[in-house]
Every structure is written in C-alpha cells, then in structure tokens.
Amino acid sequence: MKISIGKIVLIFAILFLVGIVFATYYFIKNTNPAKVLSLPIVQKQVAKQLGQASQPILADLPDWLGLNQPRTYLLLFLNNTELRPGGGFIGSYAVVRWENGRPSILKVEGAETIDRAANKELLPKPPEVLSKHLNVDHWYFRDSNWSPDFAVSSQNVLDLYKKENGTAANEIDAVIGVTTNVLEEIIRRSGSITAGGIEFTADNVIEKLEYEVEYGYRDKGVAFADRKKTLGDLFHELIRRLGPDMIKHPADYLALVEKLAWEKHLMAFSPDAELQKRLVDYGWTGTFAPTTSDYVWWIDANLAALKTDYAMKRELKYELSSNSAGNYVATTTMTYTNTGKFDWRTTRYRTYARVYVPNGAELLKVTGSNQWDRTTEPDSPTINKELDSTVFGAFIYVEPGANKTLSFVYRLPATIGQAIKKGTYSLSVPKQLGTNGHRLTLDLNFGTNITSAKPAEEEKNWGDTNYSLNSDLQVDRNFEIKL
C-alpha cells in the first residue's frame, strides 16, 4: 500500500502525540506499552487524520517510539541564514533517545565543540572548495552536509560524527534535519518562550540566538565552550511547552509538520536500508532523483559570509532555445541581491554555486564568476559528475547593497532535443534544502507552437512558440509542455 507524503508526515506527528500520551497520563506507567496504541485517543486520531485504510501502519509505531528497543536520533540544527548544500550550516546538534515511549536528551551542544575535541588524524581531507575558501585542512562534522541530497549528506554526517567520537555515535537510528524555519514556526504556533533569561518570539528567536552565541556570551562572562548553553535551555523549555499545546491543538501541529516537510525545512534519513527506502518513496528525505527529462538544480554554499543569507534575495532564471545547428542550449542564471550591510550578522556574500543538470550536458560559457573574494578575475569553472548528474560550479561574491548575476550556458544532451521534436518537454526545478522560496522565471523557446502546458501561462501568451512563466521555489516545481 503506497502512502502519500502527507500521511507519512502525519504519522510522524502522531509519534509525538503518542509520546505525549505516555508523559501525561500517569496510569500508563503500569500499562503494557503495546496496549497504548489501542487507546481510544490514539485510535481516534489515526482514524480522523489518516483514515481507516492507514491504520495498519500503527504496527510500526512501537518501533519508532522505542517500545521494542531504544531508538536514538541525531538532530541537526541547520542554520539556513548561513546556507549550505544540505540545508544550512550545522551550528548545533542534539542526540535524543526514545525508550518505552519517552524521549530523553542525551546531548545538546555546538558543532565546534565536538570538532575541537576531534582527533584530526582520523579525519579525511575536505572537499577542495572548502579547503580553498575556508582554509581548512580537515573535513569536520560542522561542514559534513556538502551534498544537496540529504541522504548523501547524512551518510557523511554519520561518518564524521563517528570519527569525532560523538555521543551514541554507533546507535543512531535516524538523522533529522531542521532549519531555523522550524523553530520560528513552532514558536509562532506555541507562543513566546523565555529561556536563559531571554524572551524569544518567532520574529526574534534566530537573531537573538545568533547574537548570544557570537557576542552576548562575553557580556555575561560565559566561557566560549559554553556559549551555546542558551540553545540547550531553549530546546528543553520548548520540549516542555510542546506537550500540553500539542494535546490541545493536534490538527494545527499536523498541518505545520506537513508544510515544513513539503518546503524542505524538515528532512530525515535512516541508515536502515529498508526504512530509508520507504522514506524515499514517501518523499520525506529531501532527495531529488534525476530523470531523463530536463532539470536544473541550483545549489549555493555560503563560505565565510556570516549569516548573510538572511539578507539575500535571489531570482533563478532558466532560458532555452535552439542554435543554428539545431541543438538546444540552456542558460541558467542566478541574480543575487545583497540587502545587508557590514555588521555583526551580515557582510559581503561569498558563495560557491553549483548547478546540477542532465548527464551529457556540455558547458559552453560561464559569466559573472570571481576567482577569489574582491577580485575581478573570473573563476575557473569546475565540471564534475555527481548524483547521476553533470555538475558545473563557480565562486561569486556580492557586496552589501549590490546585485550580481552568475550564468552557466550549456548545450543540453541530444535526448532533450529528440523529445522536443516528438512534441513533449518536461522540466523539473527542485528547490535547495533550506531555501525560502526565491523567484523562478522561465523563458523557453521551442521554435514550434505550444498546444498545452501545465501549469499554464497567462491566456494572452497562449498559442506561440514561447513558454514564459514567473513562479517561485517555495517547493519543487515541475512543468509539462506539449508541442
């Protein structure tokens, strides 16, 4: 039975609901844990939210909740104001264990703490770009999510976490990534929270946390190693707060979890092959499977540009046309606008951009790149094979108050042109994990009239050879065009 992403997300939410039932009703302490899944309150929620046909999935819930054996999860706090390919910089992490339906927090700390204590002799060399632009000689846990595919990034995360002797490193059952959007939306739903003497709201929580761990700890006389204690305080208070509120408003939280998963601010990976296969089928893992059709997947990596992604505006433009030889040529352009300034949080934006395109594409030209920060010399583009795709990459910087464009021009493989000649064209534009819905513009010239398109253009543009559309990348976008 195939379960939709909406239903699997609801299942995860019900996991939390069941846990809350354990924590709230004291009589459950003397109850066989398996019987809890038969409680009327649980059965009612399953029937209401998932439908009767999905109730057999209840058989899997004891395993998730650690009723049969303890389950341990590595939670990554992905700071997407410092964007990385895997959703955001791994500034902090937590290890949470579920046993007999009850969660316990084994560790909450900053990633730099575990990195600082690591035996460097056990660490591999970093990707060349990290070495070049961050001047690091080893690949650390904090930089491990270098792949835009969350499953691949998570495997690197687990490998480096083990090499750095992380808490319960050999017991991790799943890696869960959450961006700053998750924290903001939960606080928006549950209300402001006071932790460590600071009041956090949905509008100020990220900025205040960043200030505390970068500067505020000094004013309080807190040691550098303990500068992220406020995050731990907030995390514990949030867990305490969520229980009663989820019982009162379960439907609101179910809808929130579903939204965050669709928008790729909440992702999961399991090293268990069977479970991972199911998660991929559900669309929960933040992966993109390249197809034989056309696609363009733009990936940015903030390299030593503070939290400047908070102030960056982006617009991705994809253009397609045929040349004199009858080959189809694509131009993928990102326009960056840096609305920040030079201060403690934002600065000159520095990003290494990669664009994943169909295998067999041939790079013709790159414009707008920079070899180094504050230089006018163009960067030498990289060409690699990764995730069953051809990948072009280049570096660019953008001064505060400025806007710049980076463009890759390339010839598409012949199979794309052959499909167009047969009257069918498909395009996928997946969003990068952790991004916030930047603009997407399409300008596709097929040289022959379009008969139908999904989604459709404005009616005034129907009936010609061009497909022009303005959209966004709040979620993955897919386009189907008949000629």
C-alpha positions in Angstrom: 0.0 0.0 0.0 1.5 3.3 -1.1 1.2 6.1 1.5 1.4 9.8 0.4 3.9 12.2 1.9 1.0 13.9 3.7 0.1 10.7 5.5 3.7 9.8 6.4 4.2 13.3 7.8 1.0 12.9 9.9 2.4 9.6 11.2 5.5 11.4 12.5 3.3 13.9 14.2 1.3 11.1 15.8 4.5 9.7 17.1 4.9 12.8 19.2 1.2 12.6 20.2 1.7 9.1 21.4 4.8 10.2 23.4 2.8 12.9 25.0 0.1 10.5 26.0 2.8 8.5 27.8 4.1 11.5 29.6 0.7 12.9 30.5 -1.3 10.0 31.8 0.4 8.5 34.8 -1.5 5.3 34.7 0.3 4.3 31.5 3.3 3.5 33.7 1.6 0.3 34.7 0.3 -0.5 31.2 1.8 -2.8 28.6 3.3 -0.3 26.1 1.9 -2.1 23.1 -1.6 -1.6 24.5 -1.2 2.2 24.4 -1.5 2.1 20.7 -5.0 0.8 21.2 -6.1 3.7 23.5 -9.2 5.4 22.2 -7.5 8.8 21.9 -4.8 7.3 19.7 -7.2 5.3 17.6 -9.5 8.3 17.2 -6.6 10.5 15.9 -5.4 7.8 13.5 -8.9 7.3 12.1 -9.5 11.0 11.8 -6.2 12.1 10.3 -5.1 9.1 8.3 -8.3 7.2 7.5 -9.2 3.7 8.3 -7.1 2.3 5.4 -3.9 3.6 7.0 -4.4 2.1 10.5 -2.2 -0.9 9.8 0.7 1.5 10.0 0.1 1.5 13.7 2.1 -1.7 13.8 5.2 0.3 13.0 4.8 2.9 15.7 6.2 0.9 18.7 9.5 0.7 16.9 9.7 4.5 16.3 8.8 5.1 19.9 11.4 2.7 21.2 8.8 0.4 22.8 10.6 -2.7 21.5 14.1 -1.4 21.9 15.6 2.1 22.4 15.7 4.4 19.3 18.3 7.1 19.1 18.1 10.1 16.7 20.7 12.7 15.7 19.0 16.0 15.3 20.8 18.6 13.2 20.1 22.3 13.7 20.6 23.6 10.2 21.2 27.4 10.2 19.9 28.4 6.7 20.9 32.0 7.3 24.3 30.5 6.6 23.2 28.4 3.7 24.9 25.1 2.9 24.0 22.4 0.3 22.4 20.2 2.9 20.0 22.8 4.2 22.2 25.1 6.3 25.4 25.3 8.4 25.4 22.7 11.2 25.9 25.1 14.0 24.5 22.8 16.8 23.1 19.3 17.2 21.2 17.2 19.7 21.0 13.5 20.4 17.6 12.3 21.5 16.7 8.8 22.6 13.1 7.3 22.7 12.7 4.4 25.1 9.4 3.0 26.2 7.7 5.9 24.5 9.6 8.6 26.5 12.1 10.9 25.0 15.4 11.9 26.8 18.0 14.3 25.6 21.5 12.8 25.7 23.4 15.8 24.3 22.9 19.4 23.0 25.9 21.4 22.0 27.6 23.4 19.3 29.2 21.6 16.4 32.5 23.5 17.1 32.7 21.7 20.5 32.8 18.2 19.0 35.1 19.4 16.2 37.6 21.0 18.6 37.9 17.7 20.5 38.3 15.6 17.4 41.5 13.6 16.6 42.5 15.2 13.3 44.5 12.2 12.3 41.2 10.3 11.8 39.5 13.0 9.7 39.6 12.9 5.9 40.6 15.8 3.6 37.7 18.2 2.9 36.2 18.9 -0.5 38.6 21.1 -2.5 36.3 24.1 -2.4 36.1 24.1 1.4 39.9 23.8 1.6 40.4 26.7 -0.8 37.8 29.2 0.5 37.7 28.3 4.3 41.4 27.4 4.6 40.7 24.1 6.4 42.9 21.0 6.2 40.4 18.5 7.5 36.8 17.7 6.9 34.9 18.4 10.1 31.4 17.4 11.3 30.2 21.1 11.0 30.9 21.0 7.2 29.8 17.5 6.6 26.5 18.3 4.7 28.2 19.2 1.5 25.8 17.3 -0.7 22.4 18.8 -1.7 20.9 15.3 -1.3 20.0 14.9 2.4 20.6 11.2 2.3 24.1 11.5 1.0 24.9 14.4 3.4 23.6 12.4 6.3 25.9 9.5 5.5 28.8 11.9 5.6 27.4 13.4 8.8 27.3 10.0 10.5 30.8 9.0 9.2 32.4 12.2 10.6 30.3 12.0 13.8 31.7 8.6 14.5 35.2 9.7 13.6 34.8 12.5 16.1 33.6 10.1 18.8 30.1 11.6 19.1 27.7 10.6 21.8 25.9 7.4 21.0 27.6 7.5 17.5 27.1 3.8 16.9 23.5 3.8 18.0 22.0 6.4 15.7 18.8 5.1 14.1 18.0 8.3 12.1 19.3 11.7 11.2 16.7 14.5 11.3 17.5 17.9 9.9 15.6 21.1 10.9 16.2 24.6 9.6 15.6 27.8 11.5 12.1 28.0 9.9 11.0 25.1 12.0 11.9 26.8 15.3 10.3 30.1 14.1 7.1 28.3 13.1 6.8 26.3 16.3 7.2 29.4 18.5 4.7 31.2 16.3 2.3 28.4 17.0 3.0 27.9 20.7 3.8 31.5 21.7 6.9 33.3 23.0 9.3 31.3 25.2 11.7 32.6 28.0 14.9 30.6 28.3 18.2 31.7 29.9 16.6 35.0 31.0 15.8 35.9 27.3 12.3 36.1 25.8 12.2 34.6 22.3 9.5 35.2 19.8 9.0 33.9 16.3 10.3 37.2 14.9 13.5 37.5 17.0 14.5 33.9 18.0 17.1 33.4 15.3 18.7 36.8 15.5 18.8 36.6 19.4 20.3 33.1 19.4 22.9 34.1 16.8 23.9 37.2 18.8 24.1 35.2 22.1 26.5 32.6 20.7 28.6 35.2 18.8 28.8 38.1 21.2 26.3 38.1 24.1 28.0 35.3 26.0 31.0 37.6 26.5 28.9 40.2 28.2 27.7 37.6 30.6 31.1 36.2 31.4 30.3 32.8 29.8 33.2 30.7 28.6 33.5 30.2 24.8 32.9 26.4 25.2 29.6 27.1 27.0 28.4 29.9 24.7 25.6 27.7 23.2 24.1 26.8 26.6 21.2 29.2 25.8 20.3 26.9 22.9 20.1 23.9 25.2 17.9 25.9 27.6 15.6 26.9 24.8 15.4 23.3 23.5 14.5 21.9 26.9 11.9 24.6 27.5 10.4 24.0 24.0 10.0 20.3 24.7 8.3 21.0 28.0 6.0 23.5 26.3 5.0 21.5 23.3 3.5 18.6 25.1 0.4 20.3 26.5 0.0 22.5 23.5 0.0 19.6 21.0 -2.7 17.9 23.0 -4.8 21.0 22.8 -4.2 21.7 19.1 -3.1 18.5 17.4 -4.6 19.4 14.0 -2.6 22.7 13.9 0.7 20.9 14.5 -0.1 18.2 12.0 -0.7 20.8 9.3 2.5 22.6 10.4 4.7 19.5 10.1 3.3 18.7 6.7 4.0 22.2 5.4 7.6 22.2 6.7 8.3 18.8 5.1 6.9 19.9 1.7 9.0 23.1 1.9 12.2 21.1 2.8 12.8 22.6 6.1 12.3 19.2 7.8 14.2 16.1 6.5 15.0 12.6 7.7 17.4 9.8 6.8 17.9 6.4 8.3 20.9 4.1 7.8 18.5 1.2 7.9 18.1 0.3 4.2 14.5 -0.8 4.4 13.3 2.2 6.3 15.2 4.6 4.1 13.6 3.0 1.0 10.2 3.7 2.5 11.1 7.3 3.4 12.3 7.9 -0.2 9.0 6.6 -1.5 7.2 8.9 0.8 9.3 11.9 -0.3 10.4 12.7 3.2 14.2 12.6 2.7 14.9 15.8 0.8 16.2 13.9 -2.2 15.9 14.5 -5.9 16.0 11.7 -8.4 17.4 12.9 -11.7 15.3 11.9 -14.7 15.8 11.5 -18.5 13.9 14.8 -18.9 15.3 18.3 -18.4 16.1 19.6 -14.9 18.0 22.4 -13.3 19.0 22.3 -9.6 20.9 25.3 -8.3 22.8 24.9 -5.1 24.6 27.6 -3.0 27.1 27.3 -0.3 27.8 30.3 2.0 31.6 30.3 2.6 32.6 32.6 5.5 29.9 35.1 4.8 28.5 35.2 8.4 24.7 34.9 8.4 24.2 36.9 5.2 21.7 34.6 3.6 19.2 36.3 5.9 19.7 39.4 3.8 20.0 37.8 0.3 17.4 38.0 -2.4 17.6 35.5 -5.2 16.0 35.0 -8.6 16.7 32.0 -10.7 16.1 32.3 -14.5 16.1 29.4 -16.9 16.2 30.0 -20.7 16.0 27.5 -23.5 16.4 27.9 -27.3 17.8 26.0 -30.3 21.0 27.2 -32.1 21.9 27.2 -35.8 22.9 23.5 -35.6 19.6 22.5 -34.2 20.9 21.8 -30.7 19.1 23.1 -27.6 21.1 25.4 -25.5 20.2 26.3 -21.9 21.2 29.4 -19.9 20.8 29.1 -16.1 21.2 32.5 -14.3 21.0 33.4 -10.6 20.7 37.0 -9.7 21.8 37.8 -6.2 20.8 41.0 -4.3 22.6 41.6 -1.0 20.3 43.8 1.1 22.6 43.6 4.1 25.4 45.8 5.4 28.7 45.3 7.2 27.8 44.4 10.7 28.0 41.5 13.2 25.5 39.4 11.2 25.8 40.3 7.5 28.7 41.1 5.3 30.0 40.6 1.7 28.2 37.5 0.4 30.5 34.7 -0.7 29.0 31.6 -2.3 30.2 28.6 -4.3 27.4 27.9 -6.6 26.7 24.5 -8.3 24.1 23.7 -10.9 23.1 20.1 -11.4 21.9 19.4 -15.0 21.2 16.3 -17.1 24.1 13.9 -17.8 25.8 14.7 -21.1 25.3 18.5 -21.0 28.3 20.4 -22.3 29.4 23.7 -20.7 29.9 26.5 -23.2 30.4 29.5 -21.0 30.3 31.0 -17.5 29.8 34.7 -16.8 29.9 36.6 -13.6 32.2 34.4 -11.5 35.1 35.6 -9.4 38.3 33.7 -8.7 38.6 35.0 -5.1 36.9 37.4 -2.8 37.2 41.0 -4.0 38.8 40.1 -7.3 37.7 40.8 -10.9 39.4 37.7 -12.4 36.8 35.0 -13.4 36.8 31.7 -11.5 37.8 28.6 -13.4 34.5 26.6 -13.5 34.5 23.1 -12.3 32.8 20.2 -14.1 32.0 17.0 -12.2 29.7 14.0 -12.2 27.6 13.6 -9.1 24.2 12.2 -8.2 23.8 10.9 -11.7 24.1 14.5 -13.0 26.6 16.7 -14.7 27.6 19.5 -12.2 29.0 22.9 -13.1 30.4 25.1 -10.3 31.9 28.5 -9.7 32.5 31.1 -7.0 31.0 34.6 -6.8 30.9 37.4 -4.2 28.3 40.2 -3.8 29.0 43.4 -1.9 26.3 44.8 0.5 23.8 46.9 -1.4 24.8 45.4 -4.7 23.4 42.8 -7.1 25.2 40.5 -9.4 24.4 37.6 -11.7 26.1 34.3 -12.3 25.3 32.4 -15.5 26.0 28.9 -16.9 25.5 28.4 -20.6 25.5 24.8 -21.8 24.3 22.5 -24.6 21.7 20.0 -23.5 22.1 16.3 -24.4 20.6 15.2 -27.7 17.8 13.2 -25.9 16.2 16.5 -24.8 16.0 17.8 -28.3 14.7 14.5 -29.6 11.8 14.6 -27.0 11.0 18.2 -28.1 10.9 17.1 -31.8 8.4 14.4 -30.8 6.2 17.1 -29.1 6.9 16.6 -25.4 9.1 18.5 -23.0 9.3 18.1 -19.2 11.3 20.3 -16.8 11.9 19.8 -13.1 13.3 22.6 -10.9 13.8 21.2 -7.4 14.5 23.7 -4.6 17.6 23.7 -2.5 17.1 22.4 1.0 16.5 25.2 3.5 15.9 28.0 0.9 13.0 30.4 1.3 11.0 30.5 -1.9 13.2 32.7 -4.1 11.8 33.7 -7.5 11.8 31.5 -10.6 11.5 32.8 -14.1 11.2 30.6 -17.2 11.7 31.7 -20.8 11.6 28.6 -23.1 11.6 29.0 -26.9 10.9 25.7 -28.7 10.7 27.0 -32.2 7.3 25.4 -32.7 3.8 26.3 -31.3 2.8 25.1 -27.9 -0.5 23.2 -27.7 -0.8 22.9 -24.0 1.2 23.5 -20.8 0.9 22.6 -17.1 1.0 25.0 -15.3 -0.5 27.2 -17.9 0.8 30.6 -19.0 -1.3 33.7 -18.9 -4.0 33.4 -21.5 -2.6 36.4 -23.5 0.6 34.4 -24.1 -1.1 31.2 -25.5 -0.5 29.9 -29.0 3.1 30.9 -29.7 6.5 29.2 -29.6 7.5 30.6 -26.2 6.7 29.4 -22.7 7.1 32.2 -20.2 6.2 32.0 -16.6 7.0 33.7 -13.3 6.9 31.4 -10.2 8.8 30.7 -7.1 10.8 27.8 -5.4 8.8 27.6 -2.2 8.5 23.9 -3.1 9.8 21.8 -6.0 8.4 22.8 -9.3 7.5 20.6 -12.3 6.4 21.7 -15.8 4.9 19.7 -18.7 4.6 21.2 -22.2 3.1 19.7 -25.4 4.1 21.0 -28.8 
